[in-house]
């Protein structure tokens, strides 16, 4: 039996990420992660990876297995060599079903490739989940060095950056960092509220056509994405739609007002 305050085992960390850990033990693991930042960062990376897979291929995972691939259909094969093949195929399919459908999800990589906009959103959410849990190093340049950060990231991205002011929503600028983007460099700015809630703004050049604001919900985090003047913007935060849309609207209004996309 696991003691309430004992270190979390690897299997417990995976169950924690999958949301399958018992409530009493989940509380203990949460407390343990708060005291072990390296393990917390690892768990955050696993969560980001799981969320990215869900965002990229979630629709495919929900598709039913085609009737021709059902065990009954495979078992109806002929005798002899063909009979042996169908039994082997049935065994493989059974293992696949027990394994949770990973292979079927992977099939989506070619059959239902994610859109460019969806990929950008997934990249932004992955970065959000990776860095919002950081206590000491959530950003590369602190918000107190706003002018330096603006000049540096404008130069690296190749177009003028004017960082939105969200004080009116009770959010202070934590800072920003440079990230790889779909067609070059990308920037991510982090904001924090009085209760510790964090939001990030990810922006990068893209060839994706212009689009209106689109809400994308995840398990723990959600995002609002739009594309304007060959630049993609993704605002990520806690999965509370009303609050996230409020923050996104404030940023969207400043982007249009300041026309910060143009060099």
N, C-alpha and C positions, 0 to 999 in steps of 0.2 A: 504493500500500500504506500502511495506517495504522500510524504508529509506536506502540509499546507505551504510551508516556507522553504521547501527543498528546491535546489536548482532545477530549471526546466530541462527536460530531456529533449533530444532531437525530434522524437516522434510527437512529443507534446507541442513543440514549436510548429511543426507541420499541421497538427490538428488545430492549433491556434489560428494559423493563416487560413485554414479551410473552414473555420467557424464550427468545428466539431468537438471542441474541448468542453467538458462539463463546466457549468457556470461557476461552481465553487473553485475549481482548479484554474479557470480562466482568470479570475481575480488575482490569484496568487502569481500566475505567470506574468500578468500585466505589471504587477508590483516588482517582480524580479527583473523584467526587461527595463524598467525605469532605473534600476540600479546597475544595469549592465549595458551601456550604450553601444558597445561593439555588436552584441547579440541583437539589440534592438534595431541597429542598422541593417543587419543581415535579414531579420524578419521583415523589415520594411521593403527590402529589395525583393524578397519572395512575394510579398503582397503586390508590389508593383508589377512583377512578372505575371502573376496570376491575373491581375486586372487588365494588363495589356493583351493577354491571350483572350480573355473574355470579350474585350472590346473589339479585337480583330476578328474573332471567329465564333463569337457567342451565338450568332444567328444560325451558323452551320451546325453547331452542337445541338441545337434544338430540333433539327430536321430529323424525321423518322428514318430508321434504316430501311433502304429500299426492300420491297418484298422479295426480289430475286436473291437477296443476300440473307434472308431469314434462314434459321437452322432447318426449318421444315422444308423449305425449297431446296436447300443444298442436299438434304437427306433423300430427296426423291430422285437423285441421280441414278444412272444405270449401274450394272454390276461390273465385276472385274476391276481393271485398272481405273476406270472412271469412278467406280464405287469407292475405291481406296482414296481417290483424290477428293471426293465430296466429303468423306468422313474426316479427312485431314482438314479440309476447309472449314467444316463445321466446328472442329475442335479449336481452330484458330479464332473463329468468330465468337465462340463461347468465351474464350480467354479475353477477347477484345471487349465483350459486353461486361464481363466481370471487372475488367480494368477501367471501366468508366468512360469508354468511348474516345480515348485519346487519339487513336488512329483515325477515327471518323472525323474528329475535329481537324486533324492535320490535313485531311483531304481537302478542306476548305482553302488551303494555301494556294491551290491551283484552280479549284472549281469556283471559288467565290472570294477572290482576292479583295482585300479591304480597299476602300477608296482612298485617294490622297488625303482628303480632309480627315477621314477616320484615322489614318496613320499618324497625322500630325497631332490629333487629339490624344491618341494613345501615347505618343512620345511625351507630350506635355504632362499627362497624368502620371506617367512613369517617373518623370523628373520630380513632379510635385510630391509624390509619395516617398521618394527617396530622400528628399531634402527637408521636408516639413518636420520630420522627427528629430532632426539634428538640433542639439542644444548649443554647442560651442561653435560649429562651423556650418550654419545653414546657408551662408552666402559667401562670395569671394570679396565683394566690396560692401562695406556697411553703408546704411542709409545716410549716416553723417557725412559721407563723402560723395554726396549726390552729384556735384558738378564734375568731379573726376570720373565717376561711374558713367555719367551721361556721355562725356567726351570719349571715353575708352570704348564703350559698347557701340556708340555711333560709328566709330572708326572701324571696329571689327565687323559690324554687320553691313557697313557700306551705305547706311542711310540714317538720317537724323533721328535720335531718340529723345523724347520728352516724357519723362516718367510721370504718370498720373499721380495726382494728389488725392488721397482718400481720407484725409483727416475728418471730413464732414461725415463719414460713415464710421468714425471711431477706429480707423485702421492706420497704423503708422508704418512707414517704409522700413523694413528690416535691412534691405539691401538688394543686391543683384549678383548675377553670375553669368558667365559665358558657357554656352552649351553647343554641341553639334546640332545642326538643323538639317532639313530635307535637301536643301540646295546650298549649304554653306553654314555659316555661323548662325546661332540663335541666342536670344537673351531671355533670362527669366528673372522677374522681379518678385520679391516676397513681401507681403504685408501681414501685420499681426494685430489682432484686436485685444482689448483689455482682459478678456477671459482666456487668452492664449490661442484662440482660433486663428488659423493662418490661411491666406489666399495667395495664389501665385498668378502672375501674368507671363505667359510664354509668347514670344513673337519671333517670326522668321519669314524670310522670303519664300514664296511658293509660286508654282505655275497653276495652282488650282483656281478655277473661275471664282469670281466674287460671289459671296453668299451672305444671307442674313444670319442673325444670331441663332444658333442651334444648341439646344440643351442635350447633354449626354450624361446619363446617370450610371454610376458604378455602385459597388457594394458599400464602400466607406466614403468615397469621394465622388464628386461629379464635376462636370466641366461645361462651359459655354464657349462655343467656337464661332468665329466668323472670319471671312476673308475680304479684304478691301485693298485695292490698288497694289496687287501682287504681294501682299503681306498677310500672313495668317496670324490670328490672335486667339489664344486659349486662356480663359480664366478658370482656374481650378480651385476647389475648396471643399469643405464638408458638404455631404449630400443633403443639404437643406435648400431646396429649389428657390424659395422666395428670397432668401438672403443672398444666394449665389447670383441670382438674376439682378438683384439690386446692385451688387458690386460690379457686375459685368456691364450694366447699363451706365453706371457712373464712369467706368473706364471707356466704354464705347463713345460716350458723349465727348470726352476729352480728346480721344483719338481723332474724331471728326473735327472738333473745334480747332485743335492745334495743328492738324495735318502733319503729324510727326512721322508719317511713313516716307515723306519725300526728302531727299537730300538737298 
